[in-house]
Amino acid sequence: MSALTTVHALEETVASTLGERLTEQAKRYAGKMLLVTDQRRVSYEQMETISQSVAHGFQNLGVGKGDVVCQMLPNCEEFIFNWLGLAKIGAINAPLNPQFSGQALLRLINHTETRVLVLEEGLESAIVAIEPHLEHLEHIIYRARDGFVPDARLSRFSHSRLDSLIQTGGRPVPVPVKFSDPVMILFTSGSTGPSKAVEWSHRYALHYAAEYIEHWELVEQDVLYTAYPLFHVDAAVSTFLTALHRGASAVVMSKFSVNRFWDDIREHGATITTFMGAVAVFLFNKPERDDDAENSLRLVLMAPVPDFWSAFERRFGVQVVSGYGSTEACFPCWPDLTQPHIDNTCGKPCQHYYLVVADEFDVPQPTGVIGEILVRPKVAYTMMSGYYKDPAATMEAWRNLWYHSGDLAYLDEAGFLHFVGRKKDSIRRRGEFISSFEVEEVLDQHPEVLACAVFGVPSEYTEEEVKAVIVARRTLSPEDVTQWARGRLPRYALPRFLEFVDRLPVTETGKVRKSDLKKDWHNPHTFDRDCGVYLSRRREMTQGSEGVDEHC
């Protein structure tokens, strides 16, 4: 029996690939709304027809089974049309963060060996900057308005329009696609080096959605809502694919708005959503209203769960749940919906995975003792297939038949998982994972920077902020560094805190001791970019002052 048929909510499911599942659901739900975006509403039947047309269009461009197509798009229905169209012909969708630029972007495009890139109008400059070094790219499909003219500096690439691809009206030549074939590549935060390309099989994608259906007890009437980007698991899989797999509906907005959130929930009748990072804080800090609890939401997954979660439940009339998961290893821990959330827990290991907390030798730790979370599946292809074209990284992660998460936790006597922190050198800021390595790489390229160390520090909005400690050849200002990094880094990865020092503390082997820097990160010599002052001056401003921003 497959992993999927163990899930009680997926009656009569025979599909083993995304393309098959869409065809199956389109026959069952036909005119029902599957996807709602800012621009349009798409039924199950329309999604099937459009994805067939897109698949045909990609085949006309020479895209075949096993080929990777990178998409650099904002949240839009075309992103999903392309993903499902590629799935039908056995090709691989590799979404890129539209804010990526420079070396990080070049590395990912070259690593996937993509020959075809789907690009949003307005993002051409990011490709122009790396154009001389693109090794495999041949064709760019532009999502653009009428009258758009491609940048002449990209003339070595052939090009076409995304709307013409969608409107081909044809059907693809049938391609044999198996459950074990890759369907998408999602990029990690690059916690211990450059971002890794996580390869997902068709079965893993469907199983990931099936886990949500089972543990959230989803029904056809549910409406899943997200405003997170589609290059994230949350929007693409936890929201859209879960809705498709269950016969429910997905609402995917272009961006999150604190002021519009509850209006959107009521307008669309949304019942399920996820809060990452500081979203819960922002919503909870809004002035209370008499109708706060008059909304359609019944379940909210929060990561992390804030201290005020119970007050949030009472005020907004929702149930708050937690969990533990990753891009590589699905969600091996889930809460019990019949029980209230328990502080500082991530649920219990579920029936589909083995999970242990182990020491450095992979020996399971006793109850209450911190160790690394190790996971392995009970059914093949229900975790990542590996890191794409990176066997060394795959073998390192899968030591001793266990996937090593790099996350630290402990299990209590009742079997609940308590997440402690990250063994990996990554930063999580407002729901975004940031690679310290990739921020350091950009700052190190500044001609006046000798060395730097980047790490996460506590944020008043939960999770972390980015701090950079820099050794410079000459006097540099925070503005110099910020100006250099802006455009080379995504906006969310720009360091908020900067400090200039004469030397960095290092180990005997020359590695920077970031633990030493973290201990005294909040020192007076640290510049806060949000407030535009050094912390020494900020303290003077806030001592007995009125009208100063709370976080400044």
RARA-V818655 format. One record per backbone hydrogen bond with DSSP energy under -1.0 kcal/mol. NH is the residue of the N-H (numbers start at 1). CO is the residue of the C=O. E is the energy in kcal/mol with one decimal. If there is no record, write none. Layout:
BEGIN
NH | CO | E
NH | CO | E
END
This chain:
BEGIN
7 | 4 | -1.7
10 | 7 | -1.8
13 | 10 | -1.4
21 | 17 | -2.3
22 | 18 | -2.4
23 | 19 | -1.9
24 | 20 | -2.6
25 | 21 | -2.7
26 | 22 | -2.6
27 | 23 | -1.5
28 | 24 | -1.4
29 | 25 | -3.2
30 | 26 | -1.5
32 | 29 | -3.2
34 | 42 | -2.4
35 | 42 | -2.4
36 | 250 | -2.2
37 | 40 | -2.6
42 | 35 | -3.1
44 | 32 | -2.1
45 | 30 | -2.9
47 | 43 | -2.5
48 | 44 | -2.0
49 | 45 | -2.2
50 | 46 | -3.0
51 | 47 | -2.3
52 | 48 | -1.9
53 | 49 | -1.9
54 | 50 | -2.7
55 | 51 | -2.5
56 | 52 | -2.1
57 | 53 | -2.2
58 | 54 | -2.6
59 | 55 | -2.1
60 | 56 | -1.9
62 | 59 | -1.8
63 | 58 | -2.3
66 | 90 | -2.8
67 | 64 | -2.1
69 | 92 | -2.8
70 | 116 | -1.4
71 | 94 | -1.4
72 | 118 | -3.3
81 | 77 | -2.3
82 | 78 | -2.6
83 | 79 | -2.0
84 | 80 | -2.5
85 | 81 | -2.3
86 | 82 | -2.8
87 | 83 | -2.0
88 | 84 | -1.6
90 | 87 | -1.2
91 | 86 | -2.4
92 | 67 | -3.2
93 | 183 | -2.0
94 | 69 | -2.5
96 | 71 | -3.5
100 | 97 | -2.4
105 | 101 | -1.1
106 | 102 | -2.4
107 | 103 | -2.8
108 | 104 | -1.7
109 | 105 | -2.3
110 | 106 | -2.5
111 | 107 | -2.3
112 | 108 | -1.9
114 | 109 | -1.1
117 | 139 | -2.2
118 | 70 | -2.9
119 | 141 | -3.0
120 | 72 | -1.7
121 | 143 | -2.4
123 | 120 | -2.0
128 | 124 | -2.8
129 | 125 | -2.0
133 | 130 | -1.9
134 | 131 | -1.3
138 | 115 | -2.4
139 | 115 | -2.6
140 | 158 | -2.4
141 | 117 | -3.2
142 | 160 | -2.7
143 | 119 | -2.7
148 | 145 | -1.7
154 | 151 | -2.1
155 | 152 | -1.5
157 | 154 | -1.6
158 | 138 | -2.1
160 | 140 | -1.7
162 | 142 | -2.8
165 | 161 | -1.3
166 | 162 | -2.2
167 | 163 | -1.5
168 | 165 | -1.0
181 | 178 | -1.4
183 | 200 | -3.0
184 | 200 | -1.3
185 | 93 | -2.6
186 | 198 | -2.1
188 | 196 | -2.7
198 | 186 | -3.0
199 | 386 | -2.7
200 | 184 | -2.8
202 | 181 | -1.7
203 | 179 | -2.4
205 | 201 | -2.2
206 | 202 | -2.3
207 | 203 | -3.0
208 | 204 | -2.8
209 | 205 | -1.7
210 | 206 | -2.3
211 | 207 | -2.4
212 | 208 | -1.3
213 | 209 | -2.1
214 | 210 | -2.6
215 | 211 | -2.7
216 | 212 | -2.3
218 | 213 | -1.6
222 | 219 | -1.9
224 | 249 | -2.8
225 | 272 | -2.7
226 | 251 | -2.2
232 | 229 | -1.8
236 | 232 | -1.9
237 | 233 | -2.3
238 | 233 | -2.2
239 | 234 | -1.2
240 | 235 | -2.5
241 | 236 | -1.8
242 | 237 | -1.8
243 | 239 | -2.0
244 | 240 | -2.5
245 | 241 | -2.8
246 | 242 | -1.7
247 | 243 | -1.5
248 | 243 | -2.6
249 | 222 | -1.7
250 | 34 | -2.7
251 | 224 | -3.3
252 | 36 | -2.7
253 | 226 | -2.6
261 | 257 | -1.5
264 | 260 | -2.7
265 | 261 | -2.4
266 | 262 | -2.3
267 | 263 | -2.7
268 | 264 | -2.4
269 | 265 | -1.0
270 | 265 | -1.7
271 | 223 | -2.7
272 | 223 | -1.8
273 | 299 | -1.5
275 | 301 | -3.3
277 | 303 | -1.9
279 | 276 | -1.5
282 | 278 | -2.5
283 | 279 | -2.4
284 | 280 | -2.5
285 | 281 | -2.0
292 | 289 | -1.5
294 | 291 | -1.7
295 | 293 | -1.7
298 | 271 | -2.6
299 | 271 | -1.7
300 | 319 | -2.7
301 | 273 | -2.1
302 | 321 | -2.4
303 | 275 | -2.4
309 | 306 | -1.4
312 | 308 | -2.2
313 | 309 | -2.4
314 | 310 | -2.1
315 | 311 | -2.5
316 | 312 | -2.5
317 | 313 | -1.7
319 | 298 | -1.3
321 | 300 | -2.6
324 | 333 | -1.6
326 | 330 | -2.2
333 | 324 | -1.4
334 | 348 | -2.2
339 | 336 | -2.1
345 | 342 | -1.3
346 | 417 | -2.5
348 | 334 | -2.4
350 | 332 | -2.7
353 | 350 | -1.1
354 | 376 | -2.9
356 | 374 | -2.1
358 | 372 | -2.6
359 | 363 | -2.2
362 | 359 | -2.1
365 | 357 | -3.7
368 | 411 | -2.4
369 | 366 | -2.0
371 | 409 | -2.6
372 | 358 | -2.7
373 | 407 | -2.7
374 | 356 | -2.9
375 | 403 | -2.0
376 | 354 | -1.9
378 | 352 | -1.9
384 | 328 | -2.7
385 | 199 | -2.6
388 | 197 | -3.1
390 | 387 | -2.0
394 | 390 | -2.0
395 | 391 | -2.6
396 | 392 | -2.1
397 | 393 | -2.1
398 | 394 | -2.0
401 | 398 | -1.1
402 | 399 | -2.2
403 | 375 | -3.1
404 | 397 | -2.8
405 | 373 | -2.1
408 | 421 | -3.0
409 | 371 | -2.5
410 | 418 | -1.6
412 | 416 | -2.3
415 | 412 | -1.9
417 | 347 | -2.7
418 | 410 | -2.9
420 | 408 | -3.1
421 | 408 | -1.5
423 | 406 | -3.5
426 | 424 | -1.5
427 | 434 | -2.3
429 | 432 | -2.9
432 | 429 | -2.2
434 | 427 | -3.5
439 | 435 | -1.7
440 | 436 | -2.8
441 | 437 | -2.3
442 | 438 | -1.4
443 | 439 | -2.4
444 | 440 | -2.8
446 | 443 | -1.6
449 | 446 | -2.0
450 | 471 | -2.7
451 | 471 | -1.6
453 | 469 | -2.2
455 | 467 | -2.1
457 | 465 | -2.3
459 | 463 | -1.4
462 | 459 | -1.5
464 | 428 | -1.8
465 | 457 | -2.6
467 | 455 | -2.6
468 | 497 | -2.4
469 | 453 | -2.9
470 | 499 | -3.1
471 | 451 | -3.1
473 | 448 | -3.1
481 | 477 | -1.7
482 | 478 | -2.6
483 | 479 | -2.6
484 | 480 | -1.8
485 | 481 | -2.4
486 | 482 | -2.4
488 | 485 | -1.7
489 | 485 | -1.7
493 | 490 | -1.6
494 | 491 | -1.2
496 | 466 | -1.6
497 | 466 | -2.3
498 | 527 | -1.9
499 | 468 | -2.2
501 | 470 | -2.6
507 | 511 | -2.7
510 | 507 | -1.7
513 | 505 | -2.8
514 | 512 | -1.5
517 | 513 | -1.2
518 | 514 | -2.6
519 | 515 | -1.4
521 | 518 | -1.3
526 | 523 | -1.9
527 | 498 | -3.5
528 | 533 | -3.0
529 | 496 | -3.5
532 | 528 | -1.9
533 | 528 | -1.2
535 | 526 | -2.8
536 | 524 | -1.4
538 | 534 | -2.4
539 | 535 | -2.1
540 | 536 | -1.2
541 | 537 | -2.1
542 | 538 | -1.9
543 | 539 | -1.4
544 | 542 | -1.0
552 | 549 | -1.3
END
